[in-house]
Amino acid sequence: MHATIPSLPQGIHQLMRSGLKTGELNGELEGLLDRAGGRMLAKGMAILIKAGFGFLVCEGLDDEKAKKAQAFFEENFIMRDPNAEGGVRYYQGQFLIRTKKPEDDMNVYIRFCPDPDSLYLGNRLNPVAIVTTEAISEAEADEIERDPDRVDLIIRFKNIKAILGLVERPDADVVQLLLENLVQITGNFGHMFKFGAIGKSAQTTLTGSD
């Protein structure tokens, strides 16, 4: 377990990092995160994670980039299922990132492949359809958290400082964060391992593309 979980916080960090690789977002959002209050941090995280997946699966005009994008998508989001139409279904995990302090108003709702029919534009991947991210209110987050059909895993940080600390501790492992009481994870733990695997894959892809 300990060997598998560490990429969970790295996943959040690496996806935000990949979002910052899109030049037009870099300066604006780095500054936004530096002065982040709860709602502002949530908006920044939502934008960066969305942009990060867009960066990772954008095929572009380069054949090598297209191959990497398709490989990343197939590794992380395509599941072979003989009972599904066409023998394929897509990973559709739903995640809620929050803090333990309601006054932080820091809530990000993440859904993978929410609309499978939009994943391709012709024969090419649609980079904006892989994930949807929203900064939502405390009331909306409470409602989602109570509905098991709308969320698979809740990642609840101690406070805003604990989230921003990931920037300084990108290699922190989840067991360590749990022991330090900086994060609490509830829900279907199978999705925790999947989120960690996606994060690790993103890290590998980014390292190879730097």
Accessible surface in RSA format (square Angstrom, percent):
REM  Atomic radii and reference values for relative SASA: ProtOr
REM  Chains: A
REM  Algorithm: Lee & Richards
REM  Probe-radius: 1.40
REM  Slices: 20
REM RES _ NUM      All-atoms   Total-Side   Main-Chain    Non-polar    All polar
REM                ABS   REL    ABS   REL    ABS   REL    ABS   REL    ABS   REL
RES MET A   1   138.29  71.6  93.33  61.8  44.96 107.0  60.92  51.8  77.37 102.5
RES HIS A   2   102.72  56.1  98.89  68.7   3.84   9.8  71.54  73.7  31.19  36.3
RES ALA A   3    97.45  89.6  64.69  99.8  32.76  74.5  71.53 100.7  25.92  68.6
RES THR A   4    72.20  51.4  60.22  61.0  11.99  28.6  38.81  52.1  33.40  50.5
RES ILE A   5     2.66   1.5   0.53   0.4   2.14   5.1   2.66   1.9   0.00   0.0
RES PRO A   6    27.92  20.4  27.92  25.5   0.00   0.0  27.92  23.1   0.00   0.0
RES SER A   7    10.81   9.1   9.40  12.5   1.41   3.2   5.08  10.8   5.73   8.0
RES LEU A   8     3.89   2.2   3.89   2.8   0.00   0.0   3.89   2.7   0.00   0.0
RES PRO A   9     3.86   2.8   2.50   2.3   1.37   5.0   3.73   3.1   0.13   0.8
RES GLN A  10    19.85  11.1  19.85  14.5   0.00   0.0   0.33   0.7  19.52  14.8
RES GLY A  11     0.00   0.0   0.00   N/A   0.00   0.0   0.00   0.0   0.00   0.0
RES ILE A  12     1.23   0.7   1.19   0.9   0.04   0.1   1.23   0.9   0.00   0.0
RES HIS A  13    29.13  15.9  27.19  18.9   1.94   5.0  16.71  17.2  12.43  14.5
RES GLN A  14    14.45   8.1  14.45  10.6   0.00   0.0   0.00   0.0  14.45  11.0
RES LEU A  15     1.93   1.1   1.93   1.4   0.00   0.0   1.93   1.4   0.00   0.0
RES MET A  16    18.29   9.5  18.29  12.1   0.00   0.0  11.95  10.2   6.33   8.4
RES ARG A  17    81.24  34.1  78.26  39.9   2.98   7.1  30.00  41.0  51.25  31.1
RES SER A  18     0.00   0.0   0.00   0.0   0.00   0.0   0.00   0.0   0.00   0.0
RES GLY A  19     0.00   0.0   0.00   N/A   0.00   0.0   0.00   0.0   0.00   0.0
RES LEU A  20    33.92  18.9  32.78  23.5   1.14   2.9  32.95  23.1   0.98   2.6
RES LYS A  21    78.76  38.4  48.07  29.5  30.68  73.1  30.50  27.5  48.25  51.4
RES THR A  22    28.07  20.0  22.35  22.7   5.72  13.6  28.07  37.7   0.00   0.0
RES GLY A  23    58.23  71.8   0.00   N/A  58.23  71.8  36.70 100.7  21.52  48.2
RES GLU A  24   141.15  81.0 108.45  82.0  32.71  77.9  68.77 133.0  72.38  59.1
RES LEU A  25    35.29  19.7  35.29  25.2   0.00   0.0  35.29  24.8   0.00   0.0
RES ASN A  26    57.88  39.9  57.88  55.9   0.00   0.0   9.37  22.6  48.51  46.9
RES GLY A  27    56.68  69.9   0.00   N/A  56.68  69.9  39.47 108.3  17.21  38.5
RES GLU A  28   122.33  70.2 103.67  78.4  18.67  44.4  46.12  89.2  76.22  62.2
RES LEU A  29     3.33   1.9   3.33   2.4   0.00   0.0   3.33   2.3   0.00   0.0
RES GLU A  30    84.90  48.7  82.50  62.4   2.41   5.7  21.11  40.8  63.79  52.1
RES GLY A  31    24.10  29.7   0.00   N/A  24.10  29.7  22.07  60.6   2.04   4.6
RES LEU A  32    27.73  15.4  27.73  19.8   0.00   0.0  27.73  19.5   0.00   0.0
RES LEU A  33    15.37   8.6  14.54  10.4   0.84   2.1  14.75  10.4   0.62   1.7
RES ASP A  34   125.22  87.7  91.16  90.7  34.06  80.5  29.50  69.4  95.72  95.5
RES ARG A  35   158.90  66.7 132.34  67.5  26.56  63.2  72.09  98.5  86.81  52.6
RES ALA A  36    18.37  16.9   0.00   0.0  18.37  41.8   0.00   0.0  18.37  48.7
RES GLY A  37    36.41  44.9   0.00   N/A  36.41  44.9  34.12  93.6   2.29   5.1
RES GLY A  38     9.08  11.2   0.00   N/A   9.08  11.2   0.00   0.0   9.08  20.3
RES ARG A  39    82.64  34.7  79.18  40.4   3.46   8.2  33.89  46.3  48.76  29.6
RES MET A  40    76.49  39.6  72.29  47.8   4.20  10.0  74.15  63.0   2.34   3.1
RES LEU A  41     0.29   0.2   0.29   0.2   0.00   0.0   0.29   0.2   0.00   0.0
RES ALA A  42     0.02   0.0   0.02   0.0   0.00   0.0   0.02   0.0   0.00   0.0
RES LYS A  43   105.13  51.3 103.66  63.6   1.48   3.5  52.46  47.2  52.67  56.1
RES GLY A  44     0.03   0.0   0.00   N/A   0.03   0.0   0.02   0.1   0.00   0.0
RES MET A  45     0.05   0.0   0.05   0.0   0.00   0.0   0.05   0.0   0.00   0.0
RES ALA A  46     7.22   6.6   7.04  10.9   0.18   0.4   7.22  10.2   0.00   0.0
RES ILE A  47    79.98  45.5  75.23  56.0   4.75  11.5  79.17  57.0   0.81   2.2
RES LEU A  48     0.03   0.0   0.03   0.0   0.00   0.0   0.03   0.0   0.00   0.0
RES ILE A  49     1.14   0.7   1.14   0.9   0.00   0.0   1.14   0.8   0.00   0.0
RES LYS A  50    59.26  28.9  57.31  35.2   1.96   4.7  49.62  44.7   9.64  10.3
RES ALA A  51    18.54  17.0   8.52  13.2  10.01  22.8  17.65  24.9   0.88   2.3
RES GLY A  52     0.00   0.0   0.00   N/A   0.00   0.0   0.00   0.0   0.00   0.0
RES PHE A  53     0.20   0.1   0.20   0.1   0.00   0.0   0.20   0.1   0.00   0.0
RES GLY A  54    15.77  19.4   0.00   N/A  15.77  19.4  14.80  40.6   0.96   2.2
RES PHE A  55    48.84  24.4  42.24  26.2   6.60  17.2  47.41  28.7   1.44   4.1
RES LEU A  56     4.42   2.5   0.67   0.5   3.75   9.4   2.25   1.6   2.17   5.8
RES VAL A  57     0.00   0.0   0.00   0.0   0.00   0.0   0.00   0.0   0.00   0.0
RES CYS A  58    52.33  39.6  52.21  58.2   0.12   0.3   8.74  22.1  43.59  47.0
RES GLU A  59    18.09  10.4  14.58  11.0   3.51   8.4   3.49   6.8  14.59  11.9
RES GLY A  60    32.57  40.2   0.00   N/A  32.57  40.2  27.58  75.7   4.99  11.2
RES LEU A  61   186.50 103.9 151.42 108.3  35.08  88.2 156.81 110.1  29.69  79.9
RES ASP A  62    81.93  57.4  74.72  74.4   7.21  17.1  33.18  78.1  48.75  48.6
RES ASP A  63   110.87  77.7 105.76 105.3   5.11  12.1  27.72  65.2  83.15  82.9
RES GLU A  64   100.20  57.5  97.50  73.8   2.70   6.4  44.95  86.9  55.25  45.1
RES LYS A  65    57.11  27.9  55.02  33.8   2.09   5.0  55.35  49.8   1.76   1.9
RES ALA A  66    22.79  21.0  21.36  33.0   1.43   3.3  21.65  30.5   1.14   3.0
RES LYS A  67   139.88  68.2 130.96  80.4   8.93  21.3  82.67  74.4  57.21  60.9
RES LYS A  68    74.23  36.2  68.42  42.0   5.81  13.8  50.59  45.5  23.64  25.2
RES ALA A  69     0.18   0.2   0.00   0.0   0.18   0.4   0.00   0.0   0.18   0.5
RES GLN A  70    47.12  26.4  47.12  34.4   0.00   0.0  32.70  69.6  14.42  10.9
RES ALA A  71    58.42  53.7  50.29  77.6   8.13  18.5  55.69  78.4   2.74   7.2
RES PHE A  72     4.25   2.1   0.65   0.4   3.60   9.4   3.54   2.1   0.70   2.0
RES PHE A  73     0.00   0.0   0.00   0.0   0.00   0.0   0.00   0.0   0.00   0.0
RES GLU A  74    76.06  43.7  67.92  51.4   8.14  19.4  10.40  20.1  65.66  53.6
RES GLU A  75   124.33  71.4  93.60  70.8  30.73  73.2  44.01  85.1  80.32  65.6
RES ASN A  76     3.73   2.6   2.98   2.9   0.75   1.8   0.63   1.5   3.09   3.0
RES PHE A  77     0.05   0.0   0.00   0.0   0.05   0.1   0.05   0.0   0.00   0.0
RES ILE A  78    28.78  16.4  13.86  10.3  14.92  36.0  13.86  10.0  14.92  40.5
RES MET A  79    53.13  27.5  49.01  32.4   4.12   9.8  29.51  25.1  23.62  31.3
RES ARG A  80   174.78  73.4 147.04  75.0  27.74  66.0  72.62  99.2 102.16  61.9
RES ASP A  81    29.04  20.3  27.15  27.0   1.89   4.5   5.95  14.0  23.09  23.0
RES PRO A  82   126.16  91.9  92.95  84.7  33.21 120.7  99.84  82.4  26.32 163.6
RES ASN A  83   143.03  98.6 106.40 102.8  36.63  88.2  30.93  74.4 112.10 108.4
RES ALA A  84    25.50  23.4  10.16  15.7  15.33  34.9  19.10  26.9   6.39  16.9
RES GLU A  85   173.04  99.3 144.08 109.0  28.96  69.0  67.88 131.3 105.17  85.9
RES GLY A  86    77.11  95.1   0.00   N/A  77.11  95.1  44.32 121.6  32.79  73.4
RES GLY A  87    25.77  31.8   0.00   N/A  25.77  31.8  18.06  49.6   7.71  17.3
RES VAL A  88    35.72  23.5  26.63  24.1   9.09  21.9  26.63  23.1   9.09  24.7
RES ARG A  89   117.61  49.4 114.74  58.5   2.87   6.8  37.61  51.4  80.00  48.5
RES TYR A  90    48.98  22.9  42.19  24.0   6.79  17.7  17.40  13.1  31.58  38.9
RES TYR A  91    12.73   5.9  12.73   7.2   0.00   0.0  12.73   9.6   0.00   0.0
RES GLN A  92    86.35  48.3  70.98  51.9  15.37  36.6  21.55  45.9  64.80  49.1
RES GLY A  93     0.06   0.1   0.00   N/A   0.06   0.1   0.00   0.0   0.06   0.1
RES GLN A  94    34.62  19.4  34.62  25.3   0.00   0.0   5.17  11.0  29.46  22.3
RES PHE A  95     0.00   0.0   0.00   0.0   0.00   0.0   0.00   0.0   0.00   0.0
RES LEU A  96     0.00   0.0   0.00   0.0   0.00   0.0   0.00   0.0   0.00   0.0
RES ILE A  97     0.00   0.0   0.00   0.0   0.00   0.0   0.00   0.0   0.00   0.0
RES ARG A  98     8.00   3.4   8.00   4.1   0.00   0.0   0.09   0.1   7.91   4.8
RES THR A  99     4.85   3.5   0.05   0.0   4.81  11.5   0.00   0.0   4.85   7.3
RES LYS A 100    75.50  36.8  52.20  32.0  23.30  55.5  37.99  34.2  37.51  40.0
RES LYS A 101    85.75  41.8  84.10  51.6   1.65   3.9  37.68  33.9  48.07  51.2
RES PRO A 102    88.54  64.5  82.92  75.6   5.62  20.4  84.14  69.5   4.40  27.3
RES GLU A 103   133.09  76.4  96.68  73.1  36.40  86.7  67.04 129.7  66.05  53.9
RES ASP A 104    16.86  11.8  10.66  10.6   6.19  14.6   3.22   7.6  13.64  13.6
RES ASP A 105    42.26  29.6  42.26  42.1   0.00   0.0  19.55  46.0  22.71  22.7
RES MET A 106     0.44   0.2   0.00   0.0   0.44   1.0   0.00   0.0   0.44   0.6
RES ASN A 107     0.00   0.0   0.00   0.0   0.00   0.0   0.00   0.0   0.00   0.0
RES VAL A 108     0.00   0.0   0.00   0.0   0.00   0.0   0.00   0.0   0.00   0.0
RES TYR A 109    11.48   5.4  10.46   6.0   1.02   2.7   7.18   5.4   4.30   5.3
RES ILE A 110     0.60   0.3   0.60   0.4   0.00   0.0   0.60   0.4   0.00   0.0
RES ARG A 111    74.10  31.1  74.10  37.8   0.00   0.0   4.32   5.9  69.79  42.3
RES PHE A 112     1.50   0.7   0.59   0.4   0.90   2.4   0.59   0.4   0.90   2.6
RES CYS A 113     0.00   0.0   0.00   0.0   0.00   0.0   0.00   0.0   0.00   0.0
RES PRO A 114    45.81  33.4  15.26  13.9  30.55 111.1  22.07  18.2  23.74 147.6
RES ASP A 115    69.21  48.5  67.58  67.3   1.63   3.9  28.39  66.8  40.82  40.7
RES PRO A 116    53.29  38.8  44.02  40.1   9.27  33.7  44.24  36.5   9.05  56.3
RES ASP A 117   137.95  96.6 105.71 105.2  32.24  76.2  33.14  78.0 104.81 104.5
RES SER A 118    41.37  35.0  35.53  47.4   5.84  13.4  20.28  43.2  21.09  29.5
RES LEU A 119     0.09   0.1   0.09   0.1   0.00   0.0   0.09   0.1   0.00   0.0
RES TYR A 120    70.33  32.8  56.28  32.0  14.06  36.6  47.60  35.8  22.74  28.0
RES LEU A 121   116.53  64.9 103.30  73.9  13.23  33.3 108.20  76.0   8.32  22.4
RES GLY A 122    72.21  89.0   0.00   N/A  72.21  89.0  43.36 119.0  28.84  64.6
RES ASN A 123   147.94 102.0 121.54 117.5  26.40  63.6  32.83  79.0 115.11 111.3
RES ARG A 124   114.09  47.9 114.09  58.2   0.00   0.0  54.30  74.2  59.79  36.2
RES LEU A 125     7.06   3.9   0.00   0.0   7.06  17.8   0.00   0.0   7.06  19.0
RES ASN A 126    16.05  11.1  16.05  15.5   0.00   0.0   0.00   0.0  16.05  15.5
RES PRO A 127    37.38  27.2  35.44  32.3   1.94   7.0  35.44  29.3   1.94  12.0
RES VAL A 128    95.94  63.1  89.69  81.2   6.26  15.1  90.40  78.6   5.54  15.0
RES ALA A 129    12.26  11.3   5.46   8.4   6.80  15.5  11.44  16.1   0.82   2.2
RES ILE A 130     0.00   0.0   0.00   0.0   0.00   0.0   0.00   0.0   0.00   0.0
RES VAL A 131     1.00   0.7   0.78   0.7   0.22   0.5   0.78   0.7   0.22   0.6
RES THR A 132    36.75  26.1  35.79  36.3   0.95   2.3  35.85  48.1   0.90   1.4
RES THR A 133    23.49  16.7   2.76   2.8  20.73  49.4   0.00   0.0  23.49  35.5
RES GLU A 134    76.38  43.9  71.50  54.1   4.88  11.6  30.81  59.6  45.57  37.2
RES ALA A 135    30.09  27.7   5.12   7.9  24.97  56.8   5.12   7.2  24.97  66.1
RES ILE A 136    10.38   5.9   9.09   6.8   1.29   3.1  10.38   7.5   0.00   0.0
RES SER A 137    33.85  28.6  33.27  44.4   0.58   1.3  28.74  61.2   5.11   7.2
RES GLU A 138    35.50  20.4  34.38  26.0   1.12   2.7  28.70  55.5   6.80   5.6
RES ALA A 139    73.68  67.7  61.03  94.2  12.65  28.8  67.43  95.0   6.24  16.5
RES GLU A 140    87.19  50.1  85.58  64.7   1.62   3.8  32.34  62.5  54.86  44.8
RES ALA A 141     0.00   0.0   0.00   0.0   0.00   0.0   0.00   0.0   0.00   0.0
RES ASP A 142    57.11  40.0  54.98  54.7   2.13   5.0  11.52  27.1  45.59  45.5
RES GLU A 143    95.47  54.8  93.79  71.0   1.68   4.0  23.08  44.6  72.39  59.1
RES ILE A 144     4.71   2.7   4.71   3.5   0.00   0.0   4.71   3.4   0.00   0.0
RES GLU A 145    53.14  30.5  37.82  28.6  15.33  36.5  14.23  27.5  38.91  31.8
RES ARG A 146   177.69  74.6 147.00  74.9  30.68  73.1  78.70 107.6  98.99  60.0
RES ASP A 147    46.94  32.9  44.39  44.2   2.55   6.0  14.83  34.9  32.11  32.0
RES PRO A 148   109.58  79.9  92.46  84.3  17.12  62.2  97.03  80.1  12.55  78.0
RES ASP A 149   121.64  85.2 100.46 100.0  21.17  50.1  28.66  67.5  92.97  92.7
RES ARG A 150    86.68  36.4  86.12  43.9   0.56   1.3  28.31  38.7  58.37  35.4
RES VAL A 151    12.30   8.1   4.76   4.3   7.53  18.2   4.76   4.1   7.53  20.4
RES ASP A 152    32.99  23.1  26.40  26.3   6.59  15.6   4.37  10.3  28.62  28.5
RES LEU A 153     0.00   0.0   0.00   0.0   0.00   0.0   0.00   0.0   0.00   0.0
RES ILE A 154    15.01   8.5  14.86  11.1   0.15   0.4  14.86  10.7   0.15   0.4
RES ILE A 155     1.72   1.0   1.72   1.3   0.00   0.0   1.72   1.2   0.00   0.0
RES ARG A 156    45.45  19.1  45.45  23.2   0.00   0.0   9.14  12.5  36.31  22.0
RES PHE A 157     4.50   2.3   4.50   2.8   0.00   0.0   4.50   2.7   0.00   0.0
RES LYS A 158    89.68  43.7  88.66  54.4   1.02   2.4  38.98  35.1  50.70  54.0
RES ASN A 159    35.96  24.8  35.96  34.7   0.00   0.0   5.53  13.3  30.43  29.4
RES ILE A 160    30.77  17.5  30.64  22.8   0.12   0.3  30.64  22.1   0.12   0.3
RES LYS A 161   167.37  81.7 161.06  98.8   6.31  15.0 106.04  95.4  61.33  65.3
RES ALA A 162    13.73  12.6   0.42   0.6  13.32  30.3   7.52  10.6   6.21  16.5
RES ILE A 163     4.78   2.7   3.25   2.4   1.53   3.7   3.25   2.3   1.53   4.2
RES LEU A 164    53.98  30.1  49.49  35.4   4.50  11.3  50.17  35.2   3.82  10.3
RES GLY A 165    20.08  24.8   0.00   N/A  20.08  24.8  19.77  54.3   0.31   0.7
RES LEU A 166     7.58   4.2   7.44   5.3   0.13   0.3   7.44   5.2   0.13   0.4
RES VAL A 167    84.04  55.3  72.29  65.4  11.75  28.3  72.29  62.8  11.75  31.9
RES GLU A 168   151.48  87.0 119.52  90.4  31.96  76.1  43.16  83.5 108.31  88.4
RES ARG A 169    79.79  33.5  74.13  37.8   5.66  13.5  50.45  68.9  29.34  17.8
RES PRO A 170    39.19  28.6  38.65  35.2   0.54   2.0  39.04  32.2   0.15   0.9
RES ASP A 171   104.51  73.2  88.72  88.3  15.80  37.4  33.81  79.6  70.70  70.5
RES ALA A 172     8.08   7.4   0.35   0.5   7.74  17.6   6.30   8.9   1.78   4.7
RES ASP A 173    23.10  16.2  22.28  22.2   0.82   1.9   6.71  15.8  16.38  16.3
RES VAL A 174     1.85   1.2   1.78   1.6   0.07   0.2   1.78   1.5   0.07   0.2
RES VAL A 175    39.03  25.7  39.03  35.3   0.00   0.0  39.03  33.9   0.00   0.0
RES GLN A 176    78.44  43.9  75.93  55.5   2.51   6.0  23.45  49.9  55.00  41.7
RES LEU A 177     8.35   4.7   8.35   6.0   0.00   0.0   8.35   5.9   0.00   0.0
RES LEU A 178    73.39  40.9  57.45  41.1  15.94  40.1  57.85  40.6  15.54  41.8
RES LEU A 179   149.47  83.2 116.54  83.4  32.92  82.8 120.07  84.3  29.40  79.1
RES GLU A 180    73.91  42.4  52.60  39.8  21.31  50.7  40.30  78.0  33.61  27.4
RES ASN A 181    84.27  58.1  83.83  81.0   0.44   1.1  23.90  57.5  60.37  58.3
RES LEU A 182    38.42  21.4  38.42  27.5   0.00   0.0  38.42  27.0   0.00   0.0
RES VAL A 183     7.79   5.1   3.89   3.5   3.89   9.4   3.89   3.4   3.89  10.6
RES GLN A 184    79.18  44.3  77.54  56.7   1.65   3.9  20.17  42.9  59.01  44.8
RES ILE A 185    14.46   8.2   2.37   1.8  12.09  29.1   2.37   1.7  12.09  32.8
RES THR A 186    55.48  39.5  53.37  54.1   2.11   5.0  51.92  69.7   3.56   5.4
RES GLY A 187    47.99  59.2   0.00   N/A  47.99  59.2  24.95  68.5  23.04  51.6
RES ASN A 188    83.34  57.5  71.76  69.3  11.59  27.9  22.45  54.0  60.90  58.9
RES PHE A 189    85.53  42.8  80.43  49.8   5.10  13.3  80.43  48.8   5.10  14.6
RES GLY A 190    47.02  58.0   0.00   N/A  47.02  58.0  34.29  94.1  12.73  28.5
RES HIS A 191    35.85  19.6  35.07  24.4   0.79   2.0  20.16  20.8  15.69  18.3
RES MET A 192     3.19   1.6   2.18   1.4   1.00   2.4   0.61   0.5   2.58   3.4
RES PHE A 193    69.45  34.7  65.37  40.5   4.07  10.6  66.76  40.5   2.69   7.7
RES LYS A 194    48.46  23.6  44.08  27.0   4.38  10.4  28.76  25.9  19.69  21.0
RES PHE A 195     3.64   1.8   3.19   2.0   0.45   1.2   3.19   1.9   0.45   1.3
RES GLY A 196     1.12   1.4   0.00   N/A   1.12   1.4   1.12   3.1   0.00   0.0
RES ALA A 197    53.02  48.7  41.34  63.8  11.68  26.6  48.29  68.0   4.73  12.5
RES ILE A 198     1.11   0.6   1.11   0.8   0.00   0.0   1.11   0.8   0.00   0.0
RES GLY A 199     0.27   0.3   0.00   N/A   0.27   0.3   0.08   0.2   0.19   0.4
RES LYS A 200   109.05  53.2 109.05  66.9   0.00   0.0  66.14  59.5  42.91  45.7
RES SER A 201    10.00   8.4   3.58   4.8   6.42  14.8   6.88  14.6   3.12   4.4
RES ALA A 202     0.00   0.0   0.00   0.0   0.00   0.0   0.00   0.0   0.00   0.0
RES GLN A 203    36.92  20.6  36.92  27.0   0.00   0.0   8.77  18.7  28.16  21.4
RES THR A 204    88.72  63.1  81.28  82.4   7.44  17.7  69.69  93.6  19.03  28.8
RES THR A 205    29.07  20.7  21.14  21.4   7.93  18.9  17.21  23.1  11.86  17.9
RES LEU A 206     0.00   0.0   0.00   0.0   0.00   0.0   0.00   0.0   0.00   0.0
RES THR A 207    93.54  66.5  81.77  82.9  11.76  28.0  66.29  89.0  27.25  41.2
RES GLY A 208    53.41  65.9   0.00   N/A  53.41  65.9  32.13  88.2  21.27  47.6
RES SER A 209    45.81  38.7  15.72  21.0  30.09  69.3  20.21  43.0  25.60  35.9
RES ASP A 210   105.00  73.5  41.45  41.3  63.55 150.3  58.18 136.9  46.82  46.7
END  Absolute sums over single chains surface
CHAIN  1 A    10148.1       8168.3       1979.9       5508.6       4639.6
END  Absolute sums over all chains
TOTAL         10148.1       8168.3       1979.9       5508.6       4639.6
